[in-house]
Amino acid sequence: YIIDEVHMLSNSAFNALLKTLEEPPPHVVFIFATTEPNKIPPTIRSRCQQFQFKKISRRDMVGRLGQIAIQEGIKIGEQEMFLLAKGAEGSMRDALSLLDQVVAYGGSQVRQEDLLTVMGVVNRQQILGMIRSIQKKDAAGAVGQVQELVDQGHDLRQFCHDLAELVRDLL
């Protein structure tokens, strides 16, 4: 049995689960998935083996995406695969989903413009333009750029994330 988000169980549910864990049927295996193990009572945690999963490195993800692209007849450059890996943030499932989306959008020849559109990523020049507006303390220019992004249908949360990442890289 797989219980996802196990930390969300109530105290009563944890008490009932504890009784089952103390004397489980021989053919049953429980898998508890959580992002907040500290919320699981110690009486439950002490009866479990814990495995910490980590994100997949971008290098490994790019390598696997390359293998999949060859198998599926998808033409994609290394820079585009790196963008996919970056957007997936360590999740191979998310990287494959993005790859599927961009192929559905633009065909088996993956172009960077199509990838940026599917991912909702703002191009670097627009981000640099925002940084220049901030440096010049040009509020009207910055607001105008935000309005342009909204008009183009970009995800502003993604833009803020990309802006913060570029500023951090520049620092």
N, C-alpha and C positions, 0 to 999 in steps of 0.2 A: 504494500500500500504506500502510495506517495502522498504526503500531506504537504502541499505548497503553502508558503506563508504561515508556517506552524506557529510563529510567534503571535498570531492574531487569535489563537484559541482563548476562550475564557478560562478562569480558574477552575470552574466545574468541569470543563472539557479536559483540562490537563489532569485533574484528579481521576477522571474515568480512564484516560489514556494510560496513566501510571499503573493502574491495576492490570491493564492488558499487557503492558511492557514487562511487568514483574513475572507474569506467567504466560508468555505468548505461545500460540499454537506452533508446533514444530515446523510447519510449512509456510509460515508468514514472515515476511521481512518488511520492516517499516523504513521508509526514507522520509526524513523531514528536511524540507528546504526552507531556508530563511535567510534574510539579509540582516536580521537583528537577533543573533544568538543570545545576546545578553537578556532578552525578554523571555527566554525559555527558563522555566524553574530549574534550579539545580538538581532536584530529584529526577527530572527527566534527562537533563544533560549528562548526569553521571552514569546513565544506563545506555549511552549512545557512543558510537565512534564518530569523531568529527573530522570532516574533510573540508579544507578551505580551497575553494576554486579561485583561480586567478584569471585575469583577462589574458587573451592570446596576444602575443606581441605583433606589432605591425609587420615586421619582417616575415614571421611565420604565416601571417594571414595573406600577405602578398604572394608568398610562395604557393600556398594552397589555391588561391584565386587563379594564379597562372596555370596550375594543373587543370583546374576545372574549366577554364577558358579553352584550353587546348582540346580537352575531351568533348566539349560542347560546340566547338567550331566558332567561338566568340573571339573577335579580334579586339584586343584591349592592350594599351600600353602600360608600362610600369608606373608612370606617373598617375594614370587613371586608377590603377589598382591600389596605389598608395592612398589616393583620395578616398576610395571605397573603405580601405582599412581604417583610415582616420575617422571617417564618418560612423563606422560601426563601433568604435570605442571598445575594442577588445572582444566583440561578440561575432563569432563566425556566422551564426544564424542571421544576424543583422546584415553582415557583409553580403551574404548570398541573396538575401531579400532585396537589397539595394541593386545588386547585379541583375537580378530578375527584372526589377522595375525599369532599369535603364535600358535593358535589351528590349523590353516590351515597348518602351517609349521611342527608342531610336534605331532599333535593329541590332544585328549581330556585330556591327562595327561600332564599338563604343567610342564616342567622341567626348572630349572633356566638357564641351558646352552642354551636351545632353546630361551628362553626369551631374554637373553643377545645378542644372535646372531640376532634375529629379530629387537631388538632395536638399534643395532649397538654400544652397550655399551662395553667398554673395561673393562676387569676384574681388580679388585682392585690391584692385584699383579703387573700388568703391569704399573698401575699408580704410585704405590709405587716405582717401578724400575726407572721410570722417575724422581721422586723426589730425589732418591738416586743419580742419574747421575747429576742432577742439584746441589745437595749439594756438590758433589765431583768435580764440574766444569769439568765434563767429557763430552765435546761436542761430541766427536766421539761416545760415548756410547748412548747419547741422540739422535743423528741423526740415529744411528742404530736402536734404538727402534721405532722411527718414521717410518723408512723404513719398519720395521716388521709390524707395524700397517697398513700401506698402502698395503703391500702384503696380509694381512689378510682381506682387504676390509673394514676396519673400517672407520667411518666418523670422520675425524680429528677435525671438529668443535665440535662434541660431546665429543671427547677425551679432547680437551682443556677445555670445560665446566666442565667435570668431574674432571679434574686435578685441575682447579681453585677452585671447590667446596671442594675437599679434602684438599687442602692447607688451604683454609679458615677455614674448620673444625679443622684442626690441630692447627692453630693459636689460 
